[in-house]
Amino acid sequence: MDFKFTEEQERFRQEVRNFLEEELKQGSFQPSCDAWIQGYSPEFTKKVAHRGWIGLTWPKAYGGQGRSNIDRLILTEEMLRCGAPAACHWFADRQIGRSIIAFGTEEQKQELLPRILRGEAYVGLGMSEPEAGSDLASLQTRATADGDDYIIDGQKMWTSCARFMTDIYLVARTDPAAPKQRGISEFVIRANLPGITITPTIDITGSEAWAEVFFDGVRVSKNYLVGEKNRGFYQILNQLDYERAGLERLMGNYPLFDAIVQFARETKRNGRPLAEDTLVRHKLAQLQIEFEVGRLLIYRVVLVMDEGRAPNWEAAMAKVYSTAFEQHLANMAIEILGLYGQLVAGSKWVPVAGMASHSYLASKGYSLQAGTSEILRNIVALRGLGLPES
Ligand SMILES: Cc1cc2nc3c(=O)[nH]c(=O)nc-3n(C[C@H](O)[C@H](O)[C@H](O)COP(=O)(O)OP(=O)(O)OC[C@H]3O[C@@H](n4cnc5c(N)ncnc54)[C@H](O)[C@@H]3O)c2cc1C
């Protein structure tokens, strides 16, 4: 099938493109890899908010634009294409706002949604723990009822937006006696409450994008419990579908792809332009083919969302494929650049601004975060193909 966007959608894409080109021209940011998750720029987020591009799909009653997920896909595609620094608002826009709208109280909607829409709530995702990753239901962080409050004790790890989060999306055990899936609840709380300690994790790339978060007798009002007490796990499953669904899983390193194609055009090796080298041409063509297939898989996920269904196995399938593409891109970039590709940003002879070495190292984590590829293949097998559990 040869589908295309409507004229209105093409106009929107152009509007976003114009905005980003202007920002690039003014030098307000440099394209970088992983900018959706690591690119910290409150100024950029404010500008995006000002244009009404945060909460694009949310109902108008809550300050959103009531637009389609396809429109949001167009917006994010353009942001990712030029590596725009969108980390401050990405998580809140993608999943936390959506979750508050679906499960939150009216009070929570009135308090949190306007802050997200104004680009002032940077929400980190506090789910995983040292002993609870794939098996999230094993989490041990406790939220113990105490009058009108809960007292939170425990530890999270790999919490995103480490250095700058203003709020934490937190999953904690509210009924230790219940079977593990049934005693969990969701909260969104301020990150600066007494008893919270945030210790950034320095990862293999040297970045401090994630953190360990410790909760020591943190008192939060019961008003911050999102949705039904002890039913949090089922809410999370829905939310994870949205976490896996986006183009960021495919295009987080698009600036590297662009730069490598440009490098091949401009660089001569052994007296010949790299772009004329058969092996290099085949590698780049292969990447382009894989990229286009990934794009279609994600478009499909977004169409499922616009039908009003949670994109479950479709999102799992797209994420497995997309993270494999990103790892493939990083590997090929290192191969094409040769030994120089291993240099890091700031080194005298570093090519493509050090994006290749960053992606090579960072891409190892892509097939772990937001669900490992093994777990996601299990979802495709069980729910997509209807295969038995074991
Ligand atoms: C870069 C990065 C960013 C992250 N960001 C966040 C974040 O923002 N917020 C957050 O809460 N968490 C985050 N995480 C944590 C992430 O969700 C977990 O790492 C992931 O769920 C895997 O859990 P684990 O590390 O405990 O590994 P384990 O669950 O212990 O898995 C170890 C290995 O066993 C395999 N395995 C486990 N169970 C099965 C099974 N049933 N069938 C087949 N294979 C299985 C896994 O695929 C994996 O290969 C991040 C992780 C990384 C690396």
The ligand as an SDF file (V2000), in Angstrom:
LIG
                    3D

 53 58  0  0  0  0  0  0  0  0999 V2000
   20.2020    2.7040   29.7600 C   0  0  0  0  0  0  0  0  0  0  0  0
   19.0870    2.2360   30.6360 C   0  0  0  0  0  0  0  0  0  0  0  0
   18.0600    3.0960   30.9470 C   0  0  0  0  0  0  0  0  0  0  0  0
   17.0290    2.6950   31.7950 C   0  0  0  0  0  0  0  0  0  0  0  0
   16.0490    3.5900   32.1350 N   0  0  0  0  0  0  0  0  0  0  0  0
   15.1560    3.2580   33.0880 C   0  0  0  0  0  0  0  0  0  0  0  0
   14.2350    4.2250   33.5860 C   0  0  0  0  0  0  0  0  0  0  0  0
   14.1960    5.3710   33.1530 O   0  0  0  0  0  0  0  0  0  0  0  0
   13.3970    3.8620   34.5870 N   0  0  0  0  0  0  0  0  0  0  0  0
   13.3970    2.5880   35.1080 C   0  0  0  0  0  0  0  0  0  0  0  0
   12.6130    2.3350   36.0060 O   0  0  0  0  0  0  0  0  0  0  0  0
   14.2390    1.6370   34.6260 N   0  0  0  0  0  0  0  0  0  0  0  0
   15.1260    1.9450   33.6490 C   0  0  0  0  0  0  0  0  0  0  0  0
   16.0280    1.0020   33.1960 N   0  0  0  0  0  0  0  0  0  0  0  0
   16.0080   -0.3420   33.7600 C   0  0  0  0  0  0  0  0  0  0  0  0
   15.4870   -1.3820   32.7650 C   0  0  0  0  0  0  0  0  0  0  0  0
   14.0970   -1.2860   32.6500 O   0  0  0  0  0  0  0  0  0  0  0  0
   15.9580   -2.7620   33.2410 C   0  0  0  0  0  0  0  0  0  0  0  0
   17.3640   -2.8040   33.1210 O   0  0  0  0  0  0  0  0  0  0  0  0
   15.3410   -3.8700   32.4250 C   0  0  0  0  0  0  0  0  0  0  0  0
   13.9650   -3.9800   32.6600 O   0  0  0  0  0  0  0  0  0  0  0  0
   16.0060   -5.2370   32.7080 C   0  0  0  0  0  0  0  0  0  0  0  0
   16.0410   -5.4890   34.0690 O   0  0  0  0  0  0  0  0  0  0  0  0
   17.4020   -5.9390   34.7810 P   0  0  0  0  0  0  0  0  0  0  0  0
   18.4610   -4.9610   34.4060 O   0  0  0  0  0  0  0  0  0  0  0  0
   17.1010   -6.1310   36.2190 O   0  0  0  0  0  0  0  0  0  0  0  0
   17.7800   -7.3190   34.1090 O   0  0  0  0  0  0  0  0  0  0  0  0
   17.1070   -8.7380   34.4150 P   0  0  0  0  0  0  0  0  0  0  0  0
   15.6330   -8.5900   34.4850 O   0  0  0  0  0  0  0  0  0  0  0  0
   17.7930   -9.3310   35.5730 O   0  0  0  0  0  0  0  0  0  0  0  0
   17.4670   -9.5200   33.0990 O   0  0  0  0  0  0  0  0  0  0  0  0
   18.7850  -10.0630   32.8720 C   0  0  0  0  0  0  0  0  0  0  0  0
   18.7470  -10.8220   31.5560 C   0  0  0  0  0  0  0  0  0  0  0  0
   17.8320  -11.9310   31.6650 O   0  0  0  0  0  0  0  0  0  0  0  0
   16.8490  -11.8840   30.6360 C   0  0  0  0  0  0  0  0  0  0  0  0
   15.5440  -12.3210   31.1520 N   0  0  0  0  0  0  0  0  0  0  0  0
   14.9630  -11.9590   32.3170 C   0  0  0  0  0  0  0  0  0  0  0  0
   13.7520  -12.5210   32.4320 N   0  0  0  0  0  0  0  0  0  0  0  0
   13.5560  -13.2630   31.3150 C   0  0  0  0  0  0  0  0  0  0  0  0
   12.4700  -14.0670   30.8340 C   0  0  0  0  0  0  0  0  0  0  0  0
   11.3480  -14.2320   31.5360 N   0  0  0  0  0  0  0  0  0  0  0  0
   12.5940  -14.6500   29.6130 N   0  0  0  0  0  0  0  0  0  0  0  0
   13.7360  -14.4710   28.8800 C   0  0  0  0  0  0  0  0  0  0  0  0
   14.7940  -13.7400   29.2910 N   0  0  0  0  0  0  0  0  0  0  0  0
   14.7000  -13.1240   30.4800 C   0  0  0  0  0  0  0  0  0  0  0  0
   16.7930  -10.4250   30.2290 C   0  0  0  0  0  0  0  0  0  0  0  0
   16.3210  -10.2700   28.8950 O   0  0  0  0  0  0  0  0  0  0  0  0
   18.2420   -9.9890   30.3800 C   0  0  0  0  0  0  0  0  0  0  0  0
   18.9670  -10.3290   29.2300 O   0  0  0  0  0  0  0  0  0  0  0  0
   17.0350    1.3770   32.3130 C   0  0  0  0  0  0  0  0  0  0  0  0
   18.0630    0.4810   31.9630 C   0  0  0  0  0  0  0  0  0  0  0  0
   19.0850    0.9030   31.1440 C   0  0  0  0  0  0  0  0  0  0  0  0
   20.1970   -0.0730   30.8100 C   0  0  0  0  0  0  0  0  0  0  0  0
  1  2  1  0
  2  3  1  0
  2 52  2  0
  3  4  2  0
  4  5  1  0
  4 50  1  0
  5  6  2  0
  6  7  1  0
  6 13  1  0
  7  8  2  0
  7  9  1  0
  9 10  1  0
 10 11  2  0
 10 12  1  0
 12 13  2  0
 13 14  1  0
 14 15  1  0
 14 50  1  0
 15 16  1  0
 16 17  1  0
 16 18  1  0
 18 19  1  0
 18 20  1  0
 20 21  1  0
 20 22  1  0
 22 23  1  0
 23 24  1  0
 24 25  2  0
 24 26  1  0
 24 27  1  0
 27 28  1  0
 28 29  2  0
 28 30  1  0
 28 31  1  0
 31 32  1  0
 32 33  1  0
 33 34  1  0
 33 48  1  0
 34 35  1  0
 35 36  1  0
 35 46  1  0
 36 37  1  0
 36 45  1  0
 37 38  2  0
 38 39  1  0
 39 40  1  0
 39 45  2  0
 40 41  1  0
 40 42  2  0
 42 43  1  0
 43 44  2  0
 44 45  1  0
 46 47  1  0
 46 48  1  0
 48 49  1  0
 50 51  2  0
 51 52  1  0
 52 53  1  0
M  END
$$$$
